[in-house]
Amino acid sequence: MADLKTKAMGIQFKNPVLTASGTFSFGEEFSEIYDLSVLGGICSKGLTLHQRSGNAGTRLWETPMGLINSIGLQNPGVDNFINRELPRMKSYNTVIIANLGGHCEEDYFEGIYKLNDSDADLIELNISCPNVKTGGMAFGIKSSVAYDIVSKVRRICKKPLMVKLSPNAESIPDMAIACEEAGADGLSLINTIQAMAIDIKKRKAVFDNVYAGLSGPCVKPIALRMVHETAKAVKIPICGIGGITSAEDVIEFIMAGATLVQVGTANFVRPTIAADIINSLNEYMDSEGIKTLDEIRGIV
């Protein structure tokens, strides 16, 4: 049998397959369908310091081989996550990752202070959020801005820190290097790609905010390229995200240099897909005579 155990950022994962933030909520609904302990880990719904109700209007729009979302970071807030959601998540017996966003530095800092004392195993820092104090440009667009926020968070964060990169960054390799130099323990990428949809009957944009985030199989080739670029630029582990629907997709990301992967949009299509991928990954590795993923990691 292949050995899927994966160590990254000082944490031992049962396997490299995690569920992505925003597509698995906090796991409660999925726990009624299958045993979540088979997962390598679960990334929480994107958290903000205070509770958010999210965007009005249309939130999801299907597109060929993909999904556009405009959820608006609907979430219960960090305190409610720690007090209500996290205790149940810990009972799933897998690695629990708290995904944290913020619209100003103070939001990040206060959220980190609270999560430091929680039972979360790892923090995934979402730097795709717009910085309201600098006119709305996301923290993750310019590498110098990303370096500044990540280095400040690193100084106060007591847990392993994985920074989630935006595909809209000016340069993904430069962004990755900046985050590594700022003290990130790992990187996850990619976040959704900015997109739009038009309702030709209503003759208007589908989403109230006009632009929204595209994910799903259609973005996989782009995500794979960006993971490959990042793996060539940094030494810290990478978690690949973007359109993963099969064990073969996972193998591609591992060969491109990823250590872990996250399954996102596919959870909406088939709720058991992350568990199915893990089973298929075992079968594929056995059929190919691959004993550990280290044998093929970054070979491309």
SULCOR-V726266 format. One record per helix or strand of 3 or more residues. SS is the DSSP state (A for helix, B for strand). FROM is the first residue (numbers start at 1). TO is the last residue. Records with the same first field share a line. If there is no record, write none. Layout:
SS->FROM-TO, FROM-TO
//
This chain:
B->6-8, 11-13, 17-19, 41-43, 60-63, 66-69, 95-100, 122-126, 160-164, 186-189, 193-196, 211-215, 237-241, 260-263
A->28-31, 36-38, 78-90, 105-116, 132-134, 143-156, 172-182, 217-233, 247-256, 266-269, 273-288, 293-295
//
